[in-house]
Amino acid sequence: MTILGRCAASRRNATALAPALLLALAALSVGLCPARAGQPPSVFGPDAPQLAPLGPWPVGVEKITLVQPAQPDVLAYDPKTHRAPKRNRVLPVDIWYPARAQPGAPRAVYSAAFPAQPPAPPVRFTVPGIAVRGAPFAGGPYPLVIVSHGYSNAPAAMTWLTENLASKGYVVAAIQHDDPPITDRAAFVEPVLRRPLDIAFVAATLQRTLAAKHWIDPDRTALIGYSMGGYGVLTAAGAVLDPDSPIAKAVPGGLLEPYCRGGALQSSIKVAHLRAVVALSPAGGPPWDAWGSGGLAAIRAPLLLINGNRDHTVGYRRAGLRVFKEAIHAPRYLLTFEEAGHDIGLDPAPPQMRSSLWNISWFQDPVWNTRRVNAINVHFITAFLDLYVKGEKRFAAYLDVRTMHAGRGVWPHDHAPFSAYSPGTGDITVWKGFQRSFAVGLTLQRAPAETRR
């Protein structure tokens, strides 16, 4: 019998079961029955924290293509001539934005392909959305958020974030970096070189062109990056690359060195008008040691770092925790998912990606439910951006939690509804915006910017 068949049978026979057995079977059925097909990842359920639900704006989406001329092709570097040919770098960018309502209009369906376990070919998948392609733009100008995906990922797999933020009054531009396959280890140097360059180029271009259309306020810009994108946004935020680092030396022909400390192009990869930076499972720490000693201290923009403390891909102590400790001149927060690994930045696994462990592990943490992770992430990202980018001071209360360990919060009054959100005031120390029984498995550290040098 199929899973669906088992679920249906459990419901038909429910009345014949003893109460205790009924409760046990109900719990099992919830675990076995698949989630409602076609649910957009940007829409969360009743267990989500207070700031996770969609905002008041309908969402539109459009794709543009930017071209950065005459860029060195690091994968075509010739060690005999010590040259890399120059080519135009083509960067598709998906832009989500607040839109005017379009009743009855078809909603976007996104698609992408991820590398499968060799020798299998890439797997193409689709993701349902809430946005309407080409919907009329509403109001403005809004803050600009640049999103950079992980190695061999795609914007189509981060719609939990992009659509959600657009509904809350942000113009969100997600870069399609078109990485080489992650299975090609020799090609690793390409995203190492290109991530901060792509981010800086797209940010500068959109700050100019979208401001001319009155879509965005270029003075209110934020960066969000996951994994390799986390390395990119931290570098584009001002973290200084170390020319003597293992990763700088790994890029052939010294192509990264002009962008490192003391290089002629160092300032060209820093994004202007930056108000906030979010890095999820950020790459860049040892053994890369991209920023060496002291490089992270050059960041001044407020930082929200999100990491699992069992991240075996980029680490925890050498990733989020290291950035938190060393970016001393930025006000900063570190949200930690206890027992979570690296995969905390993508949509839930689409049906097409559930046929093998390799495919599903792009999306699914071994311990945490992806929708739960994304709901918590978007709750804190919303509070962080609304505070530091929009300047809405009331959102500070969602970040200034009263106990570092979520599970140690207390709510002594039993008369509040089970589904009520904690106010985080008085003798209630459950994190603000969380339900009584759902603030667990998390820590949130925060530190002010140091003013001494």
C-alpha positions as CSV (number, residue, x, y, z in Angstrom):
1,M,0.0,0.0,0.0
2,T,1.3,3.5,-0.8
3,I,1.9,6.2,1.9
4,L,-1.3,7.9,0.7
5,G,-3.2,4.7,1.0
6,R,-1.9,4.1,4.5
7,C,-2.9,7.6,5.5
8,A,-6.4,7.2,4.1
9,A,-6.8,3.8,5.7
10,S,-5.8,5.1,9.1
11,R,-8.5,7.7,8.8
12,R,-11.2,5.2,7.8
13,N,-10.4,2.9,10.7
14,A,-10.0,5.7,13.3
15,T,-13.3,5.2,15.1
16,A,-12.5,1.6,15.9
17,L,-9.3,2.4,17.7
18,A,-8.7,2.9,21.4
19,P,-8.0,6.6,22.3
20,A,-4.3,6.0,23.2
21,L,-3.7,4.0,20.1
22,L,-5.5,6.6,18.0
23,L,-3.2,9.4,19.3
24,A,-0.1,7.3,18.5
25,L,-1.4,6.5,15.0
26,A,-2.4,10.1,14.4
27,A,1.2,11.2,15.2
28,L,2.5,8.6,12.8
29,S,0.2,9.6,10.0
30,V,1.2,13.2,10.3
31,G,4.8,12.1,9.8
32,L,4.0,9.8,6.8
33,C,1.5,11.9,4.9
34,P,3.2,14.2,2.5
35,A,2.7,18.0,2.8
36,R,0.0,19.5,0.6
37,A,1.3,19.5,-2.9
38,G,2.1,22.8,-4.5
39,Q,2.5,24.8,-1.3
40,P,4.8,27.8,-2.1
41,P,7.9,27.8,0.2
42,S,7.3,31.4,1.0
43,V,4.1,30.6,2.8
44,F,4.4,29.2,6.4
45,G,2.0,27.4,8.7
46,P,0.6,28.2,12.2
47,D,3.8,27.0,13.9
48,A,5.9,29.8,12.4
49,P,7.2,32.6,14.5
50,Q,5.3,35.9,14.4
51,L,7.3,37.7,11.6
52,A,7.4,34.7,9.2
53,P,4.0,35.2,7.5
54,L,3.8,37.1,4.2
55,G,3.5,40.9,4.3
56,P,0.8,43.1,2.9
57,W,2.0,43.5,-0.7
58,P,1.2,41.1,-3.6
59,V,4.4,40.1,-5.3
60,G,5.6,40.4,-8.9
61,V,8.7,38.9,-10.5
62,E,10.7,39.5,-13.6
63,K,14.0,38.3,-15.0
64,I,16.7,40.6,-16.4
65,T,20.1,39.9,-17.8
66,L,23.2,41.9,-16.9
67,V,26.5,41.7,-18.8
68,Q,29.8,42.6,-17.3
69,P,32.2,43.1,-20.2
70,A,35.8,41.7,-20.5
71,Q,36.1,39.6,-17.4
72,P,39.0,37.1,-17.1
73,D,37.8,33.5,-17.5
74,V,39.7,31.8,-14.7
75,L,38.7,28.3,-15.9
76,A,40.4,29.0,-19.3
77,Y,43.6,30.2,-17.7
78,D,46.7,29.0,-19.7
79,P,49.7,28.3,-17.4
80,K,52.0,28.4,-20.5
81,T,51.1,32.0,-21.4
82,H,50.1,33.0,-17.9
83,R,46.9,34.5,-19.3
84,A,43.2,34.1,-18.9
85,P,41.1,35.0,-21.9
86,K,38.5,37.8,-21.3
87,R,34.9,37.2,-22.0
88,N,31.6,39.0,-21.3
89,R,30.2,37.7,-18.0
90,V,26.4,37.1,-18.4
91,L,24.4,37.3,-15.2
92,P,20.7,36.6,-15.1
93,V,19.0,38.2,-12.2
94,D,15.5,37.4,-10.8
95,I,13.8,40.4,-9.3
96,W,10.9,40.1,-6.9
97,Y,9.0,43.3,-5.9
98,P,5.9,44.7,-4.3
99,A,3.2,44.7,-7.0
100,R,-0.4,45.6,-7.6
101,A,-2.9,42.8,-7.1
102,Q,-3.7,40.7,-10.2
103,P,-6.7,38.6,-9.3
104,G,-6.9,35.4,-11.2
105,A,-3.4,35.8,-12.8
106,P,-1.3,32.6,-12.9
107,R,1.3,32.3,-10.3
108,A,5.0,31.8,-11.1
109,V,6.5,28.3,-11.3
110,Y,10.3,28.4,-10.9
111,S,12.7,25.8,-12.3
112,A,16.3,25.0,-12.0
113,A,18.7,22.0,-12.2
114,F,21.2,20.8,-9.6
115,P,24.1,18.4,-10.1
116,A,23.3,14.8,-9.3
117,Q,25.7,12.3,-7.8
118,P,28.1,11.3,-10.7
119,P,27.7,9.9,-13.2
120,A,24.0,10.8,-13.2
121,P,23.0,13.9,-15.2
122,P,21.7,17.1,-13.4
123,V,18.2,16.9,-12.0
124,R,15.7,19.5,-13.1
125,F,13.0,20.5,-10.6
126,T,10.1,23.0,-10.2
127,V,9.0,25.2,-7.3
128,P,5.5,26.8,-7.0
129,G,5.4,30.5,-6.2
130,I,3.0,33.2,-5.1
131,A,4.4,35.9,-7.5
132,V,2.9,37.0,-10.8
133,R,5.4,37.4,-13.6
134,G,5.4,41.0,-15.0
135,A,2.8,42.3,-12.5
136,P,2.6,46.1,-12.3
137,F,5.0,47.6,-9.7
138,A,3.4,49.1,-6.6
139,G,4.5,52.3,-5.0
140,G,8.1,52.7,-4.1
141,P,10.9,53.4,-3.7
142,Y,11.8,50.4,-1.5
143,P,15.0,49.1,0.0
144,L,17.2,46.9,-2.3
145,V,18.2,43.4,-1.2
146,I,20.8,41.4,-3.2
147,V,20.7,37.6,-2.7
148,S,23.6,35.3,-3.6
149,H,23.0,31.6,-3.6
150,G,25.3,28.7,-2.7
151,Y,27.7,26.8,-4.9
152,S,25.8,25.1,-7.8
153,N,22.5,26.4,-6.3
154,A,20.0,28.8,-8.0
155,P,17.6,31.6,-7.1
156,A,14.7,29.2,-7.8
157,A,15.6,27.3,-4.7
158,M,15.5,30.3,-2.3
159,T,12.0,31.5,-2.9
160,W,11.2,30.9,0.8
161,L,13.1,34.1,1.3
162,T,12.8,36.2,-1.9
163,E,9.1,36.1,-2.3
164,N,8.5,36.6,1.4
165,L,10.7,39.7,1.7
166,A,9.1,41.2,-1.4
167,S,5.7,40.9,0.2
168,K,7.1,43.0,3.1
169,G,8.2,46.0,1.0
170,Y,11.6,45.1,-0.4
171,V,12.9,44.8,-3.9
172,V,14.8,41.5,-3.9
173,A,17.4,40.7,-6.6
174,A,18.8,37.2,-6.7
175,I,21.8,36.6,-8.9
176,Q,22.1,33.4,-11.0
177,H,25.9,32.9,-10.7
178,D,25.9,30.0,-13.2
179,D,28.5,28.1,-11.3
180,P,30.4,25.1,-12.7
181,P,29.1,21.8,-11.2
182,I,30.1,21.3,-7.6
183,T,31.2,17.8,-8.6
184,D,34.0,19.3,-10.7
185,R,36.6,20.0,-8.0
186,A,39.0,21.7,-10.4
187,A,36.5,24.3,-11.1
188,F,36.1,25.5,-7.5
189,V,38.3,28.5,-8.1
190,E,35.7,30.1,-10.4
191,P,33.1,30.9,-7.7
192,V,35.9,31.8,-5.3
193,L,37.0,34.5,-7.7
194,R,33.6,35.5,-9.1
195,R,31.2,35.6,-6.0
196,P,32.3,39.0,-4.6
197,L,32.8,40.5,-8.1
198,D,29.4,39.4,-9.2
199,I,27.7,40.8,-6.1
200,A,29.5,44.1,-6.3
201,F,28.7,44.5,-10.0
202,V,25.0,43.6,-9.7
203,A,24.6,45.8,-6.6
204,A,26.1,48.9,-8.3
205,T,24.2,48.3,-11.5
206,L,20.8,47.9,-9.8
207,Q,21.5,50.8,-7.4
208,R,21.7,53.0,-10.5
209,T,19.1,51.5,-12.9
210,L,16.4,50.7,-10.4
211,A,16.8,54.0,-8.7
212,A,16.2,55.7,-12.1
213,K,12.9,53.8,-12.3
214,H,12.0,54.9,-8.7
215,W,11.8,51.3,-7.7
216,I,14.5,51.4,-5.0
217,D,16.3,53.8,-2.6
218,P,20.0,53.0,-3.3
219,D,20.9,54.3,0.1
220,R,19.1,51.4,1.7
221,T,20.8,48.3,0.4
222,A,21.3,44.9,2.1
223,L,23.1,41.7,1.1
224,I,22.1,38.1,1.9
225,G,24.2,35.1,1.0
226,Y,24.1,31.4,1.6
227,S,27.2,29.2,1.8
228,M,29.4,30.4,-1.1
229,G,27.1,33.3,-1.3
230,G,27.9,34.0,2.4
231,Y,31.6,34.2,1.5
232,G,30.6,36.6,-1.3
233,V,28.5,39.0,0.8
234,L,30.9,39.2,3.6
235,T,33.7,40.1,1.2
236,A,31.5,42.6,-0.7
237,A,30.6,44.1,2.7
238,G,34.2,45.0,3.3
239,A,35.9,41.9,4.7
240,V,39.5,42.2,3.4
241,L,40.8,39.2,1.4
242,D,44.3,38.1,2.4
243,P,46.7,37.8,-0.6
244,D,48.6,35.1,1.3
245,S,45.6,33.0,2.1
246,P,45.4,29.4,0.8
247,I,42.4,30.3,-1.3
248,A,44.0,33.4,-2.9
249,K,47.0,31.2,-3.8
250,A,44.7,28.6,-5.3
251,V,43.3,31.0,-7.9
252,P,45.6,30.7,-10.9
253,G,47.5,33.6,-12.3
254,G,47.1,35.7,-9.2
255,L,43.7,36.7,-10.5
256,L,42.2,37.2,-7.0
257,E,45.2,39.1,-5.7
258,P,44.2,42.6,-7.1
259,Y,41.1,42.4,-5.0
260,C,43.0,41.4,-1.8
261,R,44.5,43.6,0.8
262,G,46.7,46.3,-0.8
263,G,45.5,45.3,-4.3
264,A,44.7,48.0,-6.9
265,L,41.1,46.7,-7.2
266,Q,40.4,46.1,-3.5
267,S,37.8,48.9,-3.1
268,S,36.0,47.9,-6.3
269,I,34.3,44.9,-4.7
270,K,32.9,46.7,-1.7
271,V,29.2,47.5,-2.0
272,A,28.2,51.1,-1.3
273,H,25.3,52.3,0.8
274,L,25.2,49.1,2.7
275,R,22.8,49.0,5.7
276,A,22.8,45.2,6.6
277,V,24.3,41.8,5.8
278,V,22.9,38.3,6.4
279,A,25.2,35.3,5.9
280,L,23.8,31.8,6.3
281,S,26.3,28.9,6.7
282,P,29.0,31.2,5.3
283,A,32.0,29.7,3.5
284,G,35.4,31.5,3.7
285,G,36.9,30.3,6.9
286,P,39.7,27.8,7.4
287,P,41.1,25.9,5.5
288,W,40.4,28.7,3.0
289,D,41.2,31.4,5.5
290,A,40.0,33.9,2.9
291,W,40.3,36.9,5.1
292,G,43.3,35.9,7.2
293,S,43.9,37.6,10.5
294,G,42.0,40.8,11.0
295,G,40.2,40.9,7.6
296,L,36.8,40.5,9.0
297,A,37.2,43.5,11.3
298,A,36.9,45.8,8.3
299,I,33.1,45.1,8.1
300,R,31.1,48.0,9.5
301,A,27.6,47.1,8.4
302,P,25.3,45.2,10.9
303,L,25.6,41.4,10.6
304,L,23.1,38.6,11.1
305,L,24.9,35.3,11.0
306,I,23.0,32.0,10.8
307,N,24.7,28.6,11.2
308,G,24.1,25.1,12.4
309,N,26.6,23.9,15.1
310,R,27.0,20.6,13.3
311,D,27.9,22.1,9.9
312,H,30.4,19.7,8.4
313,T,30.7,21.6,5.2
314,V,32.0,25.0,6.2
315,G,32.2,24.3,10.0
316,Y,30.7,26.3,12.8
317,R,33.6,27.5,14.8
318,R,35.5,28.4,11.7
319,A,32.4,29.9,10.0
320,G,29.5,31.7,11.7
321,L,31.2,31.7,15.2
322,R,34.5,33.0,13.8
323,V,32.8,35.8,11.9
324,F,30.9,36.7,15.0
325,K,34.0,36.9,17.1
326,E,36.2,38.7,14.5
327,A,33.8,41.2,12.9
328,I,34.3,43.4,16.0
329,H,33.5,46.8,14.3
330,A,29.9,45.7,13.3
331,P,26.9,45.3,15.5
332,R,26.2,41.6,15.0
333,Y,24.0,38.6,15.9
334,L,24.7,34.8,15.6
335,L,21.6,32.6,15.4
336,T,22.6,29.0,15.9
337,F,20.4,25.9,15.1
338,E,21.5,23.3,17.6
339,E,22.4,20.0,16.0
340,A,21.8,21.4,12.5
341,G,24.2,21.0,9.6
342,H,24.9,23.1,6.5
343,D,21.7,22.7,4.6
344,I,19.6,25.5,6.1
345,G,19.3,27.9,3.2
346,L,17.1,26.4,0.5
347,D,13.4,25.6,-0.1
348,P,12.0,22.2,1.0
349,A,13.1,19.5,-1.4
350,P,10.9,19.5,-4.5
351,P,9.3,16.2,-5.5
352,Q,11.8,15.8,-8.4
353,M,14.7,15.9,-5.9
354,R,13.4,13.2,-3.5
355,S,14.5,10.1,-5.3
356,S,18.0,9.8,-3.8
357,L,19.8,10.9,-0.6
358,W,22.3,12.9,-2.6
359,N,19.5,15.0,-4.2
360,I,17.4,15.5,-1.1
361,S,20.5,16.5,1.0
362,W,20.8,19.7,-1.1
363,F,17.7,20.8,0.7
364,Q,17.1,18.8,3.9
365,D,18.9,18.9,7.2
366,P,19.2,15.5,8.8
367,V,17.6,16.8,12.0
368,W,15.6,20.0,11.4
369,N,12.5,20.2,9.2
370,T,13.2,22.6,6.3
371,R,9.9,24.6,6.6
372,R,10.6,25.1,10.3
373,V,14.1,26.3,9.6
374,N,13.0,28.7,6.9
375,A,10.2,30.1,9.1
376,I,12.6,30.8,11.9
377,N,15.2,32.3,9.4
378,V,12.7,34.6,7.8
379,H,11.4,35.7,11.1
380,F,14.8,36.9,12.2
381,I,15.8,38.2,8.8
382,T,12.6,40.3,8.7
383,A,13.3,41.8,12.2
384,F,16.9,42.5,11.3
385,L,16.2,44.2,7.9
386,D,13.3,46.1,9.2
387,L,15.4,47.4,12.1
388,Y,18.7,48.2,10.3
389,V,17.5,48.9,6.7
390,K,14.1,50.5,7.2
391,G,15.0,52.0,10.6
392,E,11.9,50.7,12.4
393,K,13.2,50.6,16.0
394,R,10.3,48.4,17.4
395,F,11.9,45.4,15.7
396,A,14.9,45.5,18.0
397,A,12.8,43.7,20.6
398,Y,12.7,40.6,18.4
399,L,16.6,40.5,18.3
400,D,17.4,41.6,21.9
401,V,16.2,38.3,23.4
402,R,16.4,38.0,27.1
403,T,18.0,34.5,27.3
404,M,20.6,33.3,24.9
405,H,19.2,29.7,24.9
406,A,15.7,29.7,23.5
407,G,14.7,26.6,25.5
408,R,15.5,28.4,28.8
409,G,12.8,31.0,28.3
410,V,9.9,30.9,30.7
411,W,6.2,31.7,30.4
412,P,4.7,31.4,33.9
413,H,1.2,32.4,33.0
414,D,-1.0,29.5,31.8
415,H,-4.0,31.6,30.9
416,A,-2.6,32.8,27.5
417,P,-3.8,30.9,24.4
418,F,-1.6,28.0,23.4
419,S,-0.9,29.6,20.0
420,A,-0.1,33.1,21.5
421,Y,3.1,34.8,20.6
422,S,5.4,35.7,23.4
423,P,5.6,39.5,24.2
424,G,9.0,39.0,25.6
425,T,8.3,41.4,28.5
426,G,7.8,41.2,32.2
427,D,8.4,37.8,33.6
428,I,7.9,36.1,30.2
429,T,11.4,35.4,28.8
430,V,10.3,33.1,25.9
431,W,11.8,34.8,22.8
432,K,9.5,37.6,21.5
433,G,7.4,36.4,18.6
434,F,7.6,32.6,19.4
435,Q,4.9,30.4,20.8
436,R,5.3,29.0,24.3
437,S,6.4,25.4,23.2
438,F,8.2,26.3,20.0
439,A,11.2,28.3,21.1
440,V,13.6,25.4,21.4
441,G,16.8,24.2,19.8
442,L,18.2,27.7,19.2
443,T,20.7,30.2,20.6
444,L,21.0,33.8,19.7
445,Q,24.2,35.7,20.6
446,R,24.6,39.5,20.0
447,A,27.4,41.9,20.4
448,P,27.7,45.7,19.8
449,A,30.3,47.3,17.5
450,E,33.6,48.1,19.2
451,T,34.6,51.6,18.7
452,R,38.3,51.3,19.8
453,R,40.9,50.3,17.2
